[in-house]
Amino acid sequence: MTTPTFSLLHVEFLAWAALWTLGLSAIAFIGGGLLGFGVMLARIGPSKLLRRAAGTYIQIVQGTPLLILLFLIYYGIAIFAGPGFPAILAAGAGLTIYASGFLAEIWRGCIEAVPKTQWEAAECLALTRWQRMTRVILPQALRIATPPTVGFLVQIVKNTSLASVIGFIELAQAGKLINNSIFEPFTVFMVVAAFYFAICFPLSMWSRKLERKLNVAGR
């Protein structure tokens, strides 16, 4: 009997799993970005009630391990939708909530890092609060926010590996399945690591290039 070995078919399977990892990361980042932006606006807004609600939301999300959050969402939805609920939707929802809590706080810090004199100068121009935010503050905060935001995106890509606990087959889980069938852990996970590097390294390079471009444009 021939012992199965690592082959191009396994690489192809990992490549498809890497695409699912990218898709889940995109769902988490876009959804988390939209939700996080709303939470951030509430966090710095004039309403004391909204500030407290946003702060509480951030504390709960940041204080809950992503693994537990995925379990709660998947099995919580299963109570109402039944056990056949798609794992990708539960994983996307969990990672979206997780990302929103961190992105909201990252962006809040970046906005507050803009010198107070910029706010005062915008007020002297009789701009509304929305105009001050969109025309004066956000363009400056964008330069500050780019490195930590892309850095967190890389973390999201790597954190998608936790989605395997609710049955979603992404890159890391695909590697486990292959290893369970051929028992070549070093080879399998070296290839898995190479796929993760191929995804994350260009993001880091793009972040540095964009940061330099924004810094030059802001001078």
N, CA, C and O of each residue as an XYZ file, in Angstrom:
876
protein
N       0.848     -1.198      0.000
C       0.000      0.000      0.000
C       0.883      1.247      0.000
O       1.785      1.372      0.828
N       0.621      2.179     -0.939
C       1.431      3.386     -1.068
C       1.008      4.432     -0.042
O      -0.178      4.726      0.108
N       1.982      4.983      0.653
C       1.699      6.035      1.627
C       1.492      7.366      0.907
O       2.354      7.777      0.131
N       0.363      8.053      1.146
C       0.125      9.335      0.465
C       1.153     10.384      0.881
O       1.572     10.439      2.037
N       1.546     11.203     -0.069
C       2.515     12.264      0.201
C       1.961     13.605     -0.269
O       0.976     13.670     -1.004
N       2.615     14.660      0.173
C       2.186     16.009     -0.191
C       2.371     16.218     -1.690
O       3.426     15.903     -2.241
N       1.337     16.754     -2.351
C       1.361     16.890     -3.806
C       0.768     18.229     -4.234
O       0.337     19.032     -3.407
N       0.756     18.445     -5.546
C       0.192     19.676     -6.097
C      -1.308     19.781     -5.835
O      -1.848     20.883     -5.743
N      -1.976     18.644     -5.714
C      -3.401     18.670     -5.386
C      -3.625     19.289     -4.011
O      -4.598     20.012     -3.796
N      -2.728     19.002     -3.095
C      -2.828     19.594     -1.762
C      -2.555     21.093     -1.814
O      -3.204     21.876     -1.120
N      -1.591     21.486     -2.642
C      -1.302     22.917     -2.805
C      -2.520     23.636     -3.382
O      -2.851     24.747     -2.968
N      -3.180     22.991     -4.340
C      -4.385     23.585     -4.936
C      -5.488     23.739     -3.891
O      -6.181     24.756     -3.856
N      -5.645     22.727     -3.043
C      -6.641     22.799     -1.971
C      -6.323     23.947     -1.017
O      -7.222     24.669     -0.585
N      -5.049     24.110     -0.692
C      -4.637     25.213      0.179
C      -4.858     26.561     -0.501
O      -5.213     27.539      0.157
N      -4.652     26.615     -1.804
C      -4.868     27.870     -2.534
C      -6.335     28.288     -2.482
O      -6.646     29.465     -2.296
N      -7.239     27.310     -2.649
C      -8.664     27.628     -2.537
C      -9.009     28.070     -1.116
O      -9.806     28.988     -0.923
N      -8.411     27.419     -0.132
C      -8.648     27.803      1.260
C      -8.117     29.205      1.537
O      -8.704     29.954      2.319
N      -7.001     29.560      0.893
C      -6.451     30.909      1.051
C      -7.418     31.952      0.495
O      -7.534     33.046      1.046
N      -8.115     31.618     -0.596
C      -9.119     32.535     -1.147
C     -10.274     32.726     -0.167
O     -10.788     33.835     -0.022
N     -10.680     31.658      0.501
C     -11.716     31.780      1.521
C     -11.229     32.627      2.692
O     -11.996     33.394      3.274
N      -9.961     32.483      3.029
C      -9.378     33.321      4.082
C      -9.422     34.790      3.687
O      -9.776     35.646      4.497
N      -9.062     35.080      2.441
C      -9.118     36.458      1.949
C     -10.545     36.990      1.951
O     -10.788     38.136      2.329
N     -11.488     36.150      1.526
C     -12.884     36.578      1.505
C     -13.408     36.884      2.889
O     -14.078     37.896      3.093
N     -13.109     36.013      3.848
C     -13.547     36.239      5.223
C     -12.878     37.473      5.808
O     -13.509     38.227      6.548
N     -11.612     37.686      5.485
C     -10.900     38.880      5.959
C     -11.531     40.145      5.395
O     -11.662     41.146      6.099
N     -11.922     40.099      4.119
C     -12.558     41.261      3.493
C     -13.897     41.570      4.147
O     -14.218     42.730      4.403
N     -14.680     40.524      4.416
C     -15.968     40.720      5.096
C     -15.746     41.371      6.456
O     -16.437     42.323      6.819
N     -14.774     40.848      7.203
C     -14.508     41.364      8.542
C     -14.010     42.798      8.509
O     -14.423     43.619      9.328
N     -13.120     43.107      7.565
C     -12.534     44.446      7.540
C     -13.537     45.483      7.048
O     -13.642     46.563      7.629
N     -14.272     45.169      5.989
C     -15.248     46.128      5.464
C     -16.404     46.308      6.443
O     -16.782     47.432      6.776
N     -16.959     45.185      6.899
C     -18.051     45.274      7.865
C     -17.607     45.906      9.171
O     -18.299     46.760      9.724
N     -16.441     45.480      9.665
C     -15.917     46.051     10.903
C     -15.557     47.507     10.758
O     -15.701     48.285     11.701
N     -15.081     47.889      9.560
C     -14.749     49.292      9.319
C     -15.976     50.181      9.337
O     -15.961     51.257      9.935
N     -17.045     49.732      8.678
C     -18.281     50.521      8.652
C     -18.887     50.637     10.049
O     -19.258     51.725     10.490
N     -18.981     49.496     10.740
C     -19.534     49.517     12.093
C     -18.619     50.282     13.038
O     -19.089     51.057     13.871
N     -17.318     50.065     12.910
C     -16.361     50.748     13.776
C     -16.357     52.247     13.577
O     -16.173     53.001     14.533
N     -16.561     52.696     12.327
C     -16.616     54.138     12.066
C     -17.814     54.758     12.773
O     -17.713     55.844     13.343
N     -18.946     54.063     12.734
C     -20.120     54.564     13.444
C     -19.902     54.605     14.945
O     -20.289     55.566     15.610
N     -19.279     53.556     15.479
C     -18.989     53.526     16.917
C     -18.008     54.630     17.284
O     -18.143     55.260     18.333
N     -17.025     54.865     16.428
C     -16.044     55.925     16.679
C     -16.707     57.294     16.715
O     -16.398     58.111     17.583
N     -17.621     57.553     15.774
C     -18.326     58.839     15.764
C     -19.143     59.017     17.039
O     -19.200     60.112     17.600
N     -19.773     57.939     17.492
C     -20.529     58.015     18.743
C     -19.598     58.240     19.926
O     -19.947     58.935     20.880
N     -18.415     57.649     19.856
C     -17.439     57.747     20.959
C     -16.934     59.172     21.142
O     -16.628     59.576     22.263
N     -16.842     59.946     20.051
C     -16.315     61.310     20.155
C     -17.411     62.355     19.968
O     -17.131     63.553     19.925
N     -18.656     61.899     19.859
C     -19.761     62.812     19.602
C     -20.158     63.631     20.822
O     -19.636     63.415     21.916
N     -21.082     64.572     20.633
C     -21.497     65.453     21.728
C     -22.444     64.796     22.726
O     -22.594     65.279     23.848
N     -23.092     63.686     22.323
C     -24.066     63.038     23.200
C     -23.366     62.183     24.255
O     -22.620     61.261     23.924
N     -23.608     62.493     25.507
C     -22.990     61.742     26.600
C     -23.488     60.301     26.617
O     -22.723     59.378     26.897
N     -24.777     60.110     26.315
C     -25.357     58.771     26.304
C     -24.706     57.897     25.234
O     -24.364     56.742     25.487
N     -24.539     58.465     24.030
C     -23.903     57.707     22.947
C     -22.439     57.421     23.248
O     -21.933     56.348     22.918
N     -21.759     58.371     23.871
C     -20.350     58.143     24.230
C     -20.226     56.974     25.197
O     -19.344     56.128     25.052
N     -21.114     56.933     26.182
C     -21.069     55.838     27.155
C     -21.427     54.504     26.507
O     -20.802     53.480     26.782
N     -22.442     54.528     25.643
C     -22.845     53.290     24.965
C     -21.719     52.769     24.077
O     -21.438     51.571     24.063
N     -21.073     53.672     23.334
C     -19.968     53.267     22.467
C     -18.789     52.758     23.285
O     -18.159     51.765     22.923
N     -18.492     53.440     24.391
C     -17.399     53.003     25.254
C     -17.662     51.626     25.847
O     -16.754     50.800     25.934
N     -18.913     51.377     26.256
C     -19.279     50.071     26.804
C     -19.149     48.980     25.745
O     -18.643     47.892     26.018
N     -19.610     49.285     24.539
C     -19.505     48.328     23.432
C     -18.043     47.966     23.173
O     -17.709     46.791     23.017
N     -17.183     48.965     23.130
C     -15.758     48.724     22.873
C     -15.143     47.874     23.977
O     -14.372     46.957     23.698
N     -15.479     48.174     25.227
C     -14.927     47.413     26.345
C     -15.369     45.955     26.297
O     -14.579     45.052     26.574
N     -16.642     45.727     25.943
C     -17.148     44.356     25.871
C     -16.455     43.587     24.749
O     -16.025     42.449     24.943
N     -16.348     44.211     23.576
C     -15.730     43.535     22.427
C     -14.254     43.257     22.691
O     -13.773     42.151     22.442
N     -13.535     44.259     23.194
C     -12.106     44.070     23.437
C     -11.838     43.135     24.610
O     -10.771     42.526     24.691
N     -12.795     43.020     25.513
C     -12.613     42.159     26.677
C     -13.060     40.724     26.463
O     -12.883     39.883     27.344
N     -13.641     40.433     25.297
C     -14.117     39.081     24.995
C     -13.187     38.417     23.987
O     -12.993     38.954     22.896
N     -12.607     37.267     24.315
C     -11.743     36.582     23.340
C     -12.510     36.275     22.056
O     -13.691     35.929     22.098
N     -11.840     36.404     20.931
C     -12.487     36.164     19.645
C     -13.059     34.757     19.562
O     -14.127     34.553     18.984
N     -12.364     33.795     20.131
C     -12.836     32.412     20.111
C     -14.203     32.293     20.778
O     -15.105     31.639     20.252
N     -14.351     32.931     21.942
C     -15.621     32.898     22.671
C     -16.696     33.639     21.891
O     -17.847     33.204     21.847
N     -16.325     34.756     21.275
C     -17.275     35.540     20.487
C     -17.821     34.714     19.320
O     -19.016     34.765     19.029
N     -16.957     33.962     18.660
C     -17.396     33.111     17.551
C     -18.346     32.018     18.037
O     -19.352     31.729     17.388
N     -18.023     31.416     19.175
C     -18.910     30.396     19.743
C     -20.283     30.975     20.070
O     -21.312     30.386     19.739
N     -20.289     32.145     20.729
C     -21.552     32.762     21.134
C     -22.431     33.078     19.929
O     -23.635     32.820     19.949
N     -21.835     33.632     18.891
C     -22.616     33.999     17.707
C     -23.101     32.759     16.967
O     -24.270     32.682     16.587
N     -22.226     31.799     16.760
C     -22.603     30.611     15.989
C     -23.706     29.821     16.686
O     -24.719     29.488     16.071
N     -23.510     29.521     17.968
C     -24.506     28.717     18.676
C     -25.719     29.545     19.081
O     -26.815     29.008     19.244
N     -25.524     30.854     19.243
C     -26.668     31.722     19.527
C     -27.603     31.808     18.336
O     -28.822     31.732     18.493
N     -27.038     31.967     17.139
C     -27.859     32.014     15.924
C     -28.508     30.656     15.669
O     -29.643     30.584     15.195
N     -27.784     29.578     15.985
C     -28.316     28.233     15.752
C     -29.582     27.975     16.561
O     -30.413     27.159     16.160
N     -29.741     28.660     17.698
C     -30.944     28.493     18.513
C     -32.183     28.909     17.725
O     -33.243     28.293     17.838
N     -32.029     29.974     16.918
C     -33.170     30.503     16.168
C     -33.207     30.004     14.720
O     -34.283     29.743     14.183
N     -32.041     29.873     14.089
C     -31.999     29.510     12.672
C     -31.815     28.016     12.434
O     -31.951     27.548     11.304
N     -31.509     27.273     13.477
C     -31.285     25.852     13.305
C     -29.810     25.534     13.120
O     -29.009     26.436     12.877
N     -29.438     24.260     13.232
C     -28.019     23.866     13.162
C     -27.399     23.993     11.781
O     -26.178     23.899     11.657
N     -28.200     24.206     10.732
C     -27.648     24.283      9.383
C     -27.215     25.669      8.969
O     -26.978     25.907      7.784
N     -27.101     26.599      9.915
C     -26.724     27.976      9.589
C     -25.305     27.997      9.032
O     -24.411     27.401      9.633
N     -25.064     28.678      7.879
C     -23.730     28.679      7.255
C     -22.646     29.226      8.180
O     -22.800     30.285      8.787
N     -21.558     28.485      8.270
C     -20.471     28.883      9.167
C     -19.830     30.194      8.734
O     -19.375     30.968      9.576
N     -19.789     30.456      7.412
C     -19.130     31.681      6.943
C     -19.878     32.924      7.411
O     -19.258     33.955      7.675
N     -21.214     32.840      7.518
C     -21.983     33.994      7.986
C     -21.719     34.250      9.466
O     -21.556     35.395      9.887
N     -21.680     33.180     10.247
C     -21.386     33.340     11.670
C     -19.959     33.839     11.875
O     -19.715     34.705     12.715
N     -19.015     33.290     11.107
C     -17.623     33.738     11.216
C     -17.489     35.188     10.786
O     -16.775     35.964     11.420
N     -18.178     35.557      9.699
C     -18.137     36.943      9.236
C     -18.717     37.901     10.255
O     -18.166     38.978     10.484
N     -19.836     37.511     10.875
C     -20.452     38.367     11.891
C     -19.545     38.516     13.108
O     -19.380     39.615     13.638
N     -18.957     37.399     13.549
C     -18.080     37.452     14.716
C     -16.847     38.304     14.482
O     -16.480     39.116     15.331
N     -16.207     38.125     13.338
C     -15.010     38.905     13.029
C     -15.343     40.367     12.759
O     -14.529     41.248     13.035
N     -16.540     40.634     12.218
C     -16.961     42.020     12.003
C     -17.115     42.752     13.327
O     -16.628     43.871     13.489
N     -17.794     42.112     14.270
C     -17.966     42.721     15.593
C     -16.614     42.912     16.269
O     -16.342     43.962     16.851
N     -15.770     41.886     16.186
C     -14.436     41.958     16.788
C     -13.627     43.105     16.193
O     -13.013     43.881     16.925
N     -13.628     43.211     14.860
C     -12.853     44.262     14.193
C     -13.392     45.646     14.509
O     -12.621     46.593     14.664
N     -14.716     45.772     14.606
C     -15.305     47.093     14.846
C     -14.874     47.675     16.183
O     -14.636     48.878     16.291
N     -14.773     46.825     17.206
C     -14.376     47.319     18.518
C     -12.960     47.859     18.540
O     -12.678     48.845     19.221
N     -12.071     47.222     17.803
C     -10.678     47.667     17.781
C     -10.460     48.824     16.812
O      -9.728     49.764     17.122
N     -11.091     48.761     15.641
C     -10.925     49.848     14.676
C     -11.509     51.149     15.207
O     -10.943     52.220     14.983
N     -12.634     51.066     15.908
C     -13.236     52.278     16.480
C     -12.264     52.966     17.432
O     -12.137     54.191     17.418
N     -11.586     52.188     18.250
C     -10.659     52.773     19.222
C      -9.378     53.260     18.548
O      -8.823     54.288     18.938
N      -8.908     52.529     17.542
C      -7.728     52.978     16.788
C      -8.007     54.323     16.145
O      -7.204     55.250     16.254
N      -9.148     54.430     15.473
C      -9.478     55.661     14.759
C      -9.791     56.809     15.711
O      -9.488     57.965     15.414
N     -10.393     56.497     16.850
C     -10.633     57.553     17.839
C      -9.310     58.152     18.297
O      -9.173     59.372     18.393
N      -8.342     57.295     18.577
C      -7.034     57.784     18.994
C      -6.361     58.617     17.923
O      -5.693     59.605     18.230
N      -6.531     58.227     16.666
C      -5.919     58.981     15.563
C      -6.561     60.351     15.403
O      -5.867     61.331     15.131
N      -7.870     60.431     15.566
C      -8.554     61.724     15.469
C      -8.150     62.631     16.622
O      -7.927     63.826     16.428
N      -8.056     62.073     17.808
C      -7.665     62.877     18.960
C      -6.193     63.265     18.913
O      -5.766     64.169     19.631
N      -5.410     62.583     18.066
C      -3.999     62.943     17.909
C      -3.813     64.175     17.032
O      -2.738     64.775     17.023
N      -4.855     64.554     16.295
C      -4.778     65.782     15.497
C      -4.702     66.970     16.458
O      -5.519     67.061     17.375
N      -3.753     67.872     16.274
C      -3.585     68.998     17.209
C      -4.884     69.772     17.443
O      -5.666     70.001     16.520
N      -5.089     70.161     18.679
C      -6.303     70.896     19.044
C      -6.422     72.205     18.276
O      -7.527     72.690     18.034
N      -5.290     72.771     17.895
C      -5.323     74.033     17.145
C      -6.036     73.877     15.800
O      -6.593     74.842     15.276
N      -6.017     72.662     15.243
C      -6.705     72.420     13.978
C      -8.224     72.506     14.158
O      -8.935     73.032     13.302
N      -8.708     71.976     15.294
C     -10.132     72.092     15.603
C     -10.515     73.568     15.786
O     -11.543     74.030     15.291
N      -9.660     74.284     16.509
C      -9.955     75.695     16.788
C      -9.934     76.523     15.505
O     -10.752     77.426     15.330
N      -8.994     76.211     14.609
C      -8.932     76.935     13.342
C     -10.181     76.674     12.503
O     -10.698     77.578     11.846
N     -10.663     75.422     12.531
C     -11.875     75.091     11.781
C     -13.092     75.806     12.358
O     -13.982     76.224     11.617
N     -13.128     75.944     13.674
C     -14.234     76.663     14.307
C     -14.219     78.135     13.919
O     -15.273     78.749     13.751
N     -13.031     78.695     13.779
C     -12.921     80.107     13.385
C     -13.466     80.351     11.977
O     -13.857     81.469     11.639
N     -13.487     79.293     11.161
C     -14.017     79.415      9.801
C     -15.529     79.220      9.759
O     -16.132     79.192      8.686
N     -16.130     79.086     10.931
C     -17.590     78.919     11.053
C     -18.089     77.657     10.353
O     -19.193     77.639      9.810
N     -17.273     76.603     10.368
C     -17.687     75.336      9.780
C     -18.553     74.566     10.765
O     -18.381     74.686     11.978
N     -19.479     73.779     10.242
C     -20.273     72.918     11.104
C     -19.385     71.789     11.631
O     -18.270     71.586     11.150
N     -19.897     71.055     12.626
C     -19.100     69.967     13.186
C     -18.779     68.931     12.115
O     -17.660     68.420     12.069
N     -19.749     68.611     11.247
C     -19.517     67.642     10.176
C     -18.487     68.157      9.180
O     -17.633     67.399      8.721
N     -18.561     69.436      8.845
C     -17.588     70.018      7.922
C     -16.196     70.041      8.533
O     -15.208     69.776      7.848
N     -16.117     70.357      9.817
C     -14.805     70.338     10.487
C     -14.201     68.939     10.438
O     -13.003     68.765     10.216
N     -15.067     67.945     10.651
C     -14.585     66.570     10.680
C     -14.121     66.110      9.301
O     -13.032     65.553      9.164
N     -14.946     66.344      8.277
C     -14.654     65.799      6.944
C     -13.612     66.598      6.174
O     -12.864     66.028      5.379
N     -13.549     67.909      6.397
C     -12.658     68.751      5.595
C     -11.319     69.058      6.272
O     -10.327     69.342      5.601
N     -11.300     68.999      7.584
C     -10.084     69.399      8.300
C      -9.465     68.241      9.082
O      -8.275     67.960      8.939
N     -10.270     67.570      9.907
C      -9.728     66.592     10.851
C      -9.440     65.244     10.192
O      -8.333     64.720     10.315
N     -10.426     64.679      9.494
C     -10.241     63.342      8.918
C      -9.080     63.249      7.927
O      -8.351     62.258      7.962
N      -8.873     64.232      7.046
C      -7.709     64.131      6.146
C      -6.384     64.044      6.893
O      -5.467     63.351      6.452
N      -6.278     64.743      8.021
C      -5.041     64.670      8.810
C      -4.969     63.366      9.603
O      -3.902     62.766      9.737
N      -6.119     62.936     10.127
C      -6.147     61.691     10.900
C      -5.854     60.484     10.017
O      -5.331     59.477     10.493
N      -6.189     60.581      8.735
C      -5.955     59.469      7.813
C      -4.480     59.107      7.738
O      -4.130     57.928      7.691
N      -3.622     60.106      7.727
C      -2.179     59.836      7.665
C      -1.704     59.122      8.924
O      -0.821     58.266      8.875
N      -2.305     59.491     10.053
C      -1.922     58.852     11.314
C      -2.483     57.437     11.395
O      -1.852     56.538     11.951
N      -3.680     57.249     10.832
C      -4.396     55.983     11.004
C      -3.929     54.877     10.072
O      -4.170     53.701     10.346
N      -3.268     55.230      8.978
C      -2.932     54.218      7.973
C      -2.093     53.058      8.520
O      -2.481     51.906      8.330
N      -0.957     53.309      9.193
C      -0.145     52.174      9.670
C      -0.878     51.258     10.652
O      -0.868     50.043     10.454
N      -1.523     51.797     11.717
C      -2.195     50.874     12.637
C      -3.387     50.166     12.016
O      -3.697     49.035     12.389
N      -4.062     50.818     11.069
C      -5.215     50.182     10.432
C      -4.787     48.997      9.580
O      -5.381     47.922      9.668
N      -3.765     49.183      8.758
C      -3.280     48.079      7.929
C      -2.650     47.003      8.810
O      -2.770     45.812      8.525
N      -1.983     47.426      9.878
C      -1.432     46.456     10.814
C      -2.517     45.590     11.422
O      -2.332     44.387     11.606
N      -3.653     46.205     11.735
C      -4.761     45.425     12.290
C      -5.383     44.529     11.225
O      -5.860     43.438     11.535
N      -5.382     44.982      9.968
C      -5.882     44.141      8.880
C      -5.069     42.856      8.785
O      -5.625     41.782      8.553
N      -3.769     42.961      8.962
C      -2.919     41.767      8.962
C      -3.317     40.840     10.108
O      -3.332     39.619      9.948
N      -3.640     41.425     11.270
C      -4.088     40.616     12.404
C      -5.405     39.915     12.094
O      -5.609     38.769     12.494
N      -6.298     40.599     11.381
C      -7.566     39.979     11.002
C      -7.320     38.756     10.123
O      -7.929     37.705     10.321
N      -6.417     38.904      9.149
C      -6.105     37.783      8.258
C      -5.652     36.577      9.071
O      -6.091     35.455      8.819
N      -4.782     36.805     10.038
C      -4.275     35.694     10.848
C      -5.331     35.162     11.811
O      -5.351     33.967     12.108
N      -6.204     36.033     12.300
C      -7.239     35.603     13.239
C      -8.355     34.810     12.578
O      -9.148     34.171     13.270
N      -8.431     34.839     11.242
C      -9.440     34.015     10.575
C      -9.223     32.532     10.848
O     -10.139     31.729     10.668
N      -8.025     32.162     11.279
C      -7.748     30.756     11.580
C      -8.639     30.232     12.703
O      -8.876     29.028     12.802
N      -9.134     31.142     13.554
C     -10.003     30.716     14.651
C     -11.392     30.327     14.168
O     -12.142     29.681     14.900
N     -11.744     30.713     12.941
C     -13.072     30.378     12.415
C     -13.247     28.875     12.227
O     -14.366     28.397     12.040
N     -12.157     28.138     12.274
C     -12.251     26.685     12.102
C     -13.027     26.026     13.238
O     -13.559     24.929     13.069
N     -13.097     26.687     14.397
C     -13.772     26.077     15.549
C     -15.275     25.971     15.335
O     -15.939     25.197     16.023
N     -15.826     26.738     14.389
C     -17.259     26.643     14.108
C     -17.508     25.981     12.746
O     -18.600     26.085     12.186
N     -16.488     25.304     12.227
C     -16.669     24.508     11.023
C     -16.321     25.177      9.718
O     -16.567     24.612      8.652
N     -15.748     26.380      9.772
C     -15.376     27.067      8.539
C     -13.976     26.617      8.122
O     -13.042     26.660      8.922
N     -13.837     26.187      6.872
C     -12.544     25.693      6.391
C     -11.792     26.831      5.716
O     -12.062     27.182      4.567
N     -10.852     27.391      6.445
C      -9.968     28.416      5.890
C      -8.561     27.820      5.775
O      -8.393     26.602      5.823
N      -7.569     28.669      5.626
C      -6.227     28.194      5.296
C      -5.637     27.282      6.366
O      -5.132     26.205      6.049
N      -5.697     27.699      7.627
C      -5.107     26.888      8.696
C      -5.844     25.558      8.856
O      -5.219     24.514      9.042
N      -7.172     25.603      8.785
C      -7.956     24.372      8.911
C      -7.697     23.432      7.743
O      -7.647     22.215      7.923
N      -7.533     23.991      6.547
C      -7.205     23.156      5.383
C      -5.875     22.445      5.599
O      -5.723     21.277      5.242
N      -4.913     23.158      6.185
C      -3.634     22.533      6.498
C      -3.781     21.386      7.482
O      -3.124     20.355      7.340
N      -4.645     21.561      8.485
C      -4.880     20.487      9.459
C      -5.498     19.266      8.785
O      -5.108     18.132      9.064
N      -6.461     19.501      7.899
C      -7.116     18.385      7.213
C      -6.125     17.603      6.355
O      -6.138     16.372      6.338
N      -5.266     18.333      5.645
C      -4.262     17.659      4.812
C      -3.289     16.877      5.683
O      -2.950     15.735      5.371
N      -2.846     17.483      6.765
C      -1.885     16.807      7.641
C      -2.482     15.549      8.264
O      -1.782     14.555      8.456
N      -3.778     15.592      8.579
C      -4.424     14.409      9.154
C      -4.475     13.244      8.170
O      -4.597     12.089      8.576
N      -4.383     13.548      6.884
C      -4.461     12.480      5.879
C      -3.093     11.969      5.433
O      -2.974     10.814      5.022
N      -2.057     12.811      5.508
C      -0.736     12.377      5.017
C       0.345     12.395      6.104
O       1.421     11.828      5.915
N       0.062     13.046      7.241
C       0.989     13.074      8.379
C       2.376     13.605      8.010
O       3.397     12.980      8.300
N       2.385     14.772      7.367
C       3.635     15.476      7.070
C       3.512     16.911      7.593
O       3.444     17.853      6.803
N       3.484     17.082      8.915
C       3.182     18.399      9.489
C       4.162     19.497      9.089
O       3.748     20.627      8.828
N       5.455     19.180      9.038
C       6.428     20.222      8.717
C       6.208     20.750      7.299
O       6.165     21.961      7.083
N       6.069     19.843      6.344
C       5.868     20.257      4.950
C       4.562     21.021      4.783
O       4.524     22.081      4.158
N       3.498     20.473      5.347
C       2.173     21.084      5.184
C       2.142     22.491      5.756
O       1.701     23.428      5.092
N       2.609     22.637      6.983
C       2.481     23.941      7.628
C       3.542     24.938      7.168
O       3.379     26.142      7.364
N       4.620     24.458      6.564
C       5.534     25.375      5.892
C       4.843     26.021      4.689
O       5.000     27.216      4.438
N       4.079     25.218      3.952
C       3.336     25.758      2.805
C       2.227     26.688      3.287
O       1.994     27.738      2.687
N       1.544     26.310      4.363
C       0.509     27.184      4.944
C       1.119     28.520      5.354
O       0.554     29.578      5.077
N       2.276     28.468      6.016
C       2.956     29.705      6.425
C       3.338     30.547      5.213
O       3.263     31.775      5.257
N       3.749     29.884      4.127
C       4.111     30.614      2.904
C       2.898     31.338      2.321
O       3.019     32.461      1.832
N       1.735     30.698      2.373
C       0.511     31.347      1.894
C       0.176     32.568      2.754
O      -0.162     33.627      2.226
N       0.269     32.421      4.073
C       0.002     33.558      4.959
C       0.978     34.704      4.683
O       0.585     35.870      4.659
N       2.243     34.364      4.477
C       3.246     35.390      4.173
C       2.920     36.087      2.857
O       3.055     37.305      2.743
N       2.490     35.308      1.863
C       2.154     35.880      0.556
C       0.962     36.829      0.644
O       0.828     37.737     -0.176
N       0.099     36.620      1.636
C      -1.047     37.511      1.832
C      -0.655     38.741      2.639
O      -1.003     39.864      2.273
N       0.066     38.533      3.733
C       0.322     39.612      4.698
C       1.469     40.537      4.295
O       1.403     41.740      4.545
N       2.514     39.997      3.678
C       3.668     40.829      3.340
C       3.314     41.945      2.364
O       3.721     43.084      2.593
N       2.571     41.675      1.278
C       2.190     42.785      0.386
C       1.357     43.851      1.090
O       1.465     45.034      0.767
N       0.529     43.443      2.049
C      -0.255     44.427      2.806
C       0.658     45.361      3.584
O       0.437     46.572      3.612
N       1.679     44.802      4.212
C       2.624     45.623      4.971
C       3.388     46.570      4.053
O       3.585     47.738      4.389
N       3.820     46.070      2.895
C       4.529     46.922      1.944
C       3.627     48.032      1.410
O       4.055     49.177      1.262
N       2.377     47.682      1.123
C       1.420     48.684      0.641
C       1.176     49.748      1.700
O       1.035     50.929      1.381
N       1.127     49.327      2.961
C       0.931     50.281      4.056
C       2.076     51.286      4.118
O       1.841     52.484      4.274
N       3.306     50.809      3.999
C       4.461     51.708      4.055
C       4.471     52.667      2.869
O       4.772     53.851      3.021
N       4.141     52.150      1.692
C       4.112     52.995      0.499
C       3.032     54.060      0.624
O       3.265     55.224      0.297
N       1.855     53.668      1.095
C       0.758     54.616      1.257
C       1.079     55.646      2.324
O       0.745     56.822      2.181
N       1.729     55.203      3.397
C       2.100     56.134      4.463
C       3.072     57.190      3.949
O       2.925     58.372      4.262
N       4.065     56.775      3.161
C       5.016     57.738      2.600
C       4.316     58.711      1.663
O       4.601     59.909      1.674
N       3.401     58.194      0.853
C       2.681     59.047     -0.091
C       1.822     60.077      0.646
O       1.778     61.244      0.257
N       1.141     59.645      1.708
C       0.297     60.564      2.468
C       1.132     61.601      3.205
O       0.731     62.760      3.314
N       2.286     61.192      3.708
C       3.158     62.139      4.408
C       3.693     63.204      3.457
O       3.786     64.377      3.819
N       4.045     62.793      2.239
C       4.525     63.755      1.248
C       3.408     64.703      0.843
O       3.629     65.905      0.695
N       2.202     64.156      0.662
C       1.066     64.981      0.249
C       0.667     65.972      1.332
O       0.127     67.040      1.044
N       0.943     65.601      2.599
C       0.532     66.471      3.695
C       1.518     67.561      4.022
O       1.240     68.406      4.873
N       2.666     67.568      3.369
C       3.680     68.590      3.659
C       3.389     69.890      2.918
O       4.141     70.856      3.047
